[in-house]
Amino acid sequence: MWPIIMAVLRRNAVYITLPIAAVVGFIGYNLERKLSDRYTPYSKSIQECRAERLAEEELTDPTGVEKLRLNTNVLERNLSPSLQPKT
């Protein structure tokens, strides 16, 4: 008897699993709908945060900017002690 039942289930697995999955999905959807909190707190968008940050940067003192030019040559920064000029 079991081999016949297993053969029928194996042959018709697609037709058997679809209704079972639909019932489980329907129950899960309604259960989550009843139990979960649907309130999502407001958070600013990325564009709003960027606009506020840029506005704050414009309000800072423009004279406090560090010089953009390098005082020394890039190649002179990491010289070994033997290659450094004698002062």
RAVENUR-V139909 format. One record per residue. N is the residue number from 1. SS is DSSP state (A for helix, B for strand, O for the rest). PHI is phi in degrees with one decimal (* if undefined). OMEGA is omega in radians with two decimals (none if undefined). Layout:
n:N ss:SS phi:PHI omega:OMEGA
n:N ss:SS phi:PHI omega:OMEGA
This chain:
n:1 ss:O phi:* omega:-3.14
n:2 ss:A phi:-63.0 omega:3.10
n:3 ss:A phi:-61.1 omega:3.13
n:4 ss:A phi:-69.1 omega:3.14
n:5 ss:A phi:-63.8 omega:3.14
n:6 ss:A phi:-65.0 omega:3.11
n:7 ss:A phi:-65.0 omega:3.11
n:8 ss:A phi:-65.7 omega:3.12
n:9 ss:A phi:-64.5 omega:-3.14
n:10 ss:A phi:-66.0 omega:-3.12
n:11 ss:A phi:-70.8 omega:-3.06
n:12 ss:O phi:-111.4 omega:-3.07
n:13 ss:A phi:-62.6 omega:-3.13
n:14 ss:A phi:-64.0 omega:-3.09
n:15 ss:A phi:-76.1 omega:3.14
n:16 ss:A phi:-87.5 omega:-3.06
n:17 ss:A phi:-74.0 omega:-3.12
n:18 ss:A phi:-62.7 omega:3.11
n:19 ss:A phi:-64.9 omega:3.13
n:20 ss:A phi:-65.7 omega:3.12
n:21 ss:A phi:-64.3 omega:3.13
n:22 ss:A phi:-65.9 omega:3.14
n:23 ss:A phi:-66.8 omega:3.13
n:24 ss:A phi:-63.2 omega:3.11
n:25 ss:A phi:-64.2 omega:3.12
n:26 ss:A phi:-63.7 omega:3.12
n:27 ss:A phi:-65.2 omega:-3.14
n:28 ss:A phi:-64.7 omega:3.13
n:29 ss:A phi:-62.4 omega:-3.12
n:30 ss:A phi:-69.9 omega:3.10
n:31 ss:A phi:-64.9 omega:3.12
n:32 ss:A phi:-66.8 omega:3.12
n:33 ss:A phi:-63.5 omega:-3.13
n:34 ss:A phi:-78.3 omega:-3.03
n:35 ss:A phi:-88.9 omega:-3.01
n:36 ss:O phi:-85.2 omega:3.08
n:37 ss:O phi:-91.0 omega:-3.06
n:38 ss:O phi:-90.5 omega:-3.12
n:39 ss:O phi:-81.7 omega:3.08
n:40 ss:O phi:-113.3 omega:-3.11
n:41 ss:O phi:-67.0 omega:-3.12
n:42 ss:O phi:-76.2 omega:3.01
n:43 ss:O phi:-134.5 omega:-3.09
n:44 ss:O phi:-65.9 omega:3.10
n:45 ss:O phi:-76.2 omega:-3.13
n:46 ss:A phi:-64.4 omega:3.14
n:47 ss:A phi:-64.5 omega:3.12
n:48 ss:A phi:-65.4 omega:3.12
n:49 ss:A phi:-62.8 omega:-3.14
n:50 ss:A phi:-66.6 omega:3.13
n:51 ss:A phi:-62.5 omega:3.11
n:52 ss:A phi:-66.2 omega:-3.14
n:53 ss:A phi:-64.7 omega:3.12
n:54 ss:A phi:-66.3 omega:3.11
n:55 ss:A phi:-66.1 omega:3.10
n:56 ss:A phi:-66.6 omega:3.13
n:57 ss:A phi:-67.5 omega:3.12
n:58 ss:A phi:-69.9 omega:-3.11
n:59 ss:A phi:-79.9 omega:-3.13
n:60 ss:O phi:-72.0 omega:-3.09
n:61 ss:O phi:-69.4 omega:-3.10
n:62 ss:A phi:-73.1 omega:-3.13
n:63 ss:A phi:-82.3 omega:-3.12
n:64 ss:A phi:-86.5 omega:-3.09
n:65 ss:O phi:-84.4 omega:3.11
n:66 ss:O phi:-71.8 omega:-3.14
n:67 ss:O phi:-60.8 omega:-3.11
n:68 ss:O phi:-86.8 omega:-3.14
n:69 ss:O phi:-81.3 omega:3.08
n:70 ss:O phi:-82.3 omega:3.11
n:71 ss:O phi:-78.4 omega:-3.12
n:72 ss:O phi:-123.7 omega:3.10
n:73 ss:O phi:-71.4 omega:-3.12
n:74 ss:A phi:-64.1 omega:-3.10
n:75 ss:A phi:-74.3 omega:-3.12
n:76 ss:A phi:-86.7 omega:-3.08
n:77 ss:O phi:-67.3 omega:-3.02
n:78 ss:O phi:-109.4 omega:3.10
n:79 ss:O phi:-77.3 omega:3.06
n:80 ss:O phi:-71.5 omega:-3.11
n:81 ss:A phi:-58.0 omega:-3.11
n:82 ss:A phi:-72.4 omega:-3.13
n:83 ss:A phi:-97.4 omega:-3.13
n:84 ss:O phi:-72.1 omega:-3.13
n:85 ss:O phi:-67.7 omega:-3.14
n:86 ss:O phi:-81.7 omega:3.12
n:87 ss:O phi:-116.9 omega:none
